């Protein structure tokens, strides 16, 4: 080949970089930059979990100890959040109350999601059971969750476990309806029809092809159920139908202070702030999960 041909086929010179190089952020900082809403919610939840787990070592006293001589004390160096009508330290009761609210919230989210997932999968895939199951779910959903939980608590004795089961039964129909809607869409997909054509059994189709695709919406729904369960538990305790009064929970603390609200508002103010922050954190995590799991809302930073 001649020298002119070699020059003709020589490699073109490299073009200068016009755009800056893409930097992939990793670690906790990268996660916070990509999903700031979820990061804020997780940070608040981490603080609440820390408070609940290490409450005995955070300057607290026995949350059930009575001190009539020190009742209704205003916030001070001795009582950081004040004391209630029985002389109990509100700061200690609020910190220990985080255990009840977090336990109820996460337990209800797990149990209601499991029950609703099973019902939704069966109702959405087995056509002849769909009408029967969903009419029962519609009947339960027609009753406000708080009223249904009160009715269920009236049939049992007051305890944390009974509160968890009552709220779970009230929240499960909403999960079932969500999962059913997802299954109705998935069962018409070509890969599901191909699996049925090849002789795959119904349980295997549900477990291998349908169940994994329900995880994303179910996870987001579980976060909202967690926040709703905390509020319902507080309402039940506030009206005397939830956890026993001896157990320090945010609802019980507010119930003890409602008679003194006009003169001692701090008795209700501090547990209400902790409850609001926790529910807000759970909802922020749910919004962040929705954005992260929805491919149409993915943002590249």
JOZISUL-V417022 format. One record per residue. N is the residue number from 1. SS is DSSP state (@ for helix, = for strand, . for the rest). PHI is phi as a letter, one per 30 degrees, with the letter a starting at -180 (* if undefined). Layout:
N | SS | PHI
N | SS | PHI
This chain:
1 | . | *
2 | . | d
3 | @ | d
4 | @ | d
5 | @ | d
6 | @ | d
7 | @ | d
8 | @ | d
9 | . | c
10 | . | d
11 | . | d
12 | . | d
13 | . | d
14 | . | d
15 | . | d
16 | . | d
17 | . | d
18 | . | d
19 | . | c
20 | . | d
21 | . | d
22 | . | d
23 | . | c
24 | . | c
25 | . | d
26 | . | b
27 | @ | i
28 | @ | d
29 | @ | d
30 | @ | d
31 | @ | d
32 | @ | d
33 | @ | d
34 | @ | d
35 | . | b
36 | @ | d
37 | @ | d
38 | @ | d
39 | @ | d
40 | @ | d
41 | @ | d
42 | @ | d
43 | @ | d
44 | @ | d
45 | @ | d
46 | @ | d
47 | @ | d
48 | @ | d
49 | @ | d
50 | @ | d
51 | @ | d
52 | @ | d
53 | @ | d
54 | . | c
55 | @ | e
56 | @ | d
57 | @ | c
58 | . | c
59 | . | i
60 | . | c
61 | . | b
62 | . | d
63 | . | d
64 | . | c
65 | . | d
66 | . | c
67 | . | b
68 | @ | e
69 | @ | d
70 | @ | c
71 | . | d
72 | . | h
73 | . | d
74 | . | d
75 | . | e
76 | . | a
77 | . | d
78 | . | d
79 | . | c
80 | . | e
81 | . | c
82 | . | i
83 | = | b
84 | . | c
85 | . | d
86 | . | c
87 | . | i
88 | . | d
89 | = | d
90 | @ | d
91 | @ | e
92 | @ | d
93 | @ | d
94 | @ | d
95 | @ | d
96 | @ | d
97 | @ | d
98 | @ | d
99 | @ | d
100 | @ | d
101 | @ | d
102 | @ | d
103 | @ | d
104 | @ | d
105 | @ | d
106 | @ | d
107 | @ | d
108 | @ | d
109 | @ | d
110 | @ | d
111 | @ | d
112 | @ | d
113 | @ | d
114 | @ | d
115 | @ | d
116 | @ | d
117 | @ | d
118 | @ | d
119 | @ | d
120 | @ | d
121 | @ | d
122 | @ | d
123 | @ | d
124 | @ | d
125 | @ | c
126 | . | d
127 | @ | d
128 | @ | d
129 | @ | c
130 | @ | e
131 | @ | d
132 | @ | d
133 | @ | d
134 | @ | d
135 | @ | d
136 | @ | d
137 | @ | d
138 | @ | d
139 | @ | d
140 | @ | d
141 | @ | d
142 | . | d
143 | . | c
144 | . | e
145 | @ | e
146 | @ | d
147 | @ | d
148 | @ | d
149 | @ | d
150 | @ | d
151 | @ | d
152 | @ | d
153 | @ | d
154 | @ | d
155 | . | d
156 | . | b
157 | . | d
158 | . | d
159 | . | a
160 | @ | d
161 | @ | d
162 | @ | d
163 | @ | d
164 | @ | d
165 | @ | d
166 | @ | d
167 | @ | d
168 | @ | d
169 | @ | d
170 | @ | d
171 | @ | c
172 | @ | e
173 | @ | e
174 | @ | d
175 | @ | d
176 | @ | d
177 | @ | d
178 | @ | d
179 | @ | d
180 | @ | e
181 | @ | d
182 | @ | d
183 | @ | d
184 | @ | e
185 | @ | d
186 | @ | d
187 | . | d
188 | . | c
189 | . | d
190 | @ | e
191 | @ | d
192 | @ | d
193 | @ | d
194 | @ | d
195 | @ | d
196 | @ | d
197 | @ | d
198 | . | d
199 | . | j
200 | . | d
201 | . | d
202 | @ | d
203 | @ | e
204 | @ | d
205 | @ | d
206 | @ | d
207 | @ | d
208 | @ | c
209 | @ | c
210 | @ | c
211 | @ | e
212 | @ | e
213 | @ | d
214 | @ | c
215 | @ | d
216 | @ | d
217 | @ | d
218 | @ | d
219 | @ | d
220 | @ | d
221 | @ | d
222 | @ | d
223 | @ | d
224 | @ | d
225 | @ | d
226 | @ | e
227 | @ | d
228 | @ | d
229 | @ | d
230 | @ | d
231 | @ | d
232 | @ | d
233 | @ | d
234 | @ | d
235 | @ | d
236 | @ | d
237 | @ | d
238 | @ | d
239 | . | c
240 | . | i
241 | . | c
242 | . | c
243 | . | d
244 | . | e
245 | . | e
246 | . | d
247 | . | d
248 | . | d
249 | . | b
250 | @ | d
251 | @ | d
252 | @ | d
253 | @ | d
254 | @ | d
255 | @ | d
256 | @ | d
257 | @ | c
258 | @ | d
259 | @ | d
260 | @ | c
261 | . | e
262 | . | d
263 | . | c
264 | . | b
265 | . | d
266 | @ | d
267 | @ | d
268 | @ | c
269 | @ | d
270 | @ | d
271 | @ | d
272 | @ | d
273 | @ | d
274 | @ | d
275 | @ | d
276 | @ | d
277 | @ | d
278 | @ | d
279 | @ | d
280 | @ | d
281 | @ | d
282 | @ | d
283 | @ | d
284 | @ | d
285 | @ | d
286 | @ | d
287 | @ | d
288 | @ | d
289 | @ | d
290 | @ | d
291 | @ | d
292 | @ | d
293 | @ | c
294 | . | c
295 | @ | d
296 | @ | d
297 | @ | c
298 | . | d
299 | . | c
300 | . | c
301 | . | c
